[in-house]
C-alpha cells in the first residue's frame, strides 16, 4: 500500500495538472476560434497543423512528458506509426506538421471531438470500403498545403509490447503518385508506474480514469524514431516494408517486440 506521503504527492500532482490542463482546454479553444479561425468550412490545413503542434507541446509540458526524436521527420507524404493511445498524436505533432486520420466516432467525443476536428482531422469509417477509396481526394488539399498525413495502420492501440500487422488500405492513395511514406516507432519510458497500464490506452480502458491516473505520474519520456521513406511500391508492399522497418528500429535499440497477431473476428 502506498504511504501517506506518496498519496499526498500524487493528489497534489492531480490537482495542479488538472488546473493547468483546464487552462489548456480553454486556451486552445479560444485560440482556434479567435486566432486561427479553425471552424471555417474551408480549412487551411497548415494553419490547423500549426495550431495542433503548438497546443500539443503545451499539453505534453503540463503532463510532464518530454519528446526526443531520432531520424528525419517527414515534410511531405504519409506518416505511419505504431499506436499505443491518445498521446501518440500529440507526440507526433511536436516534430511534423500533421493532419491525422481517425475513426469517425472520435468526432462525437465531448470537447475532445471538437478539438480533434479543429486540428483538421480526416474522419474515416473503416467498415466502409468506399470511405477508404474517397480518402485520396481528401488527402490532396492537405498535402498541397504543406502538411503530412499521419495515421495508425494497426487500426487499434496496443500495450506497446507488440506491433500488429499493418492494414494496407490507406496506402493505396500512394499508387501512381510521387508521395513518400515514412514510418515511425514511438516508445514511452517512465521511472514510476507502468507504461502498459498508465500511458498506453488500449483494451477495455475508459478515458477519464486513465487520464486522471496519467496526471499523477511524472517524468514520462517519449521517443520517436523515423524510418527512411518508402516510395514507388504498391499498397501491400509499402505497408509490409514500413512494418518491418519499424520492428527493425526497435530491435536496433535493444527492444524485442512480441509477435503481433491480429485477433480473429
Helices and strands as residue ranges (DSSP letters): H 4-30, I 31-35, H 45-62, E 65-70, E 78-81, H 87-93, E 98-103, G 104-108, H 112-118, E 122-124, H 129-144, E 148-151, G 169-174, E 181-190, I 195-199, H 207-214, E 220-226, H 235-252
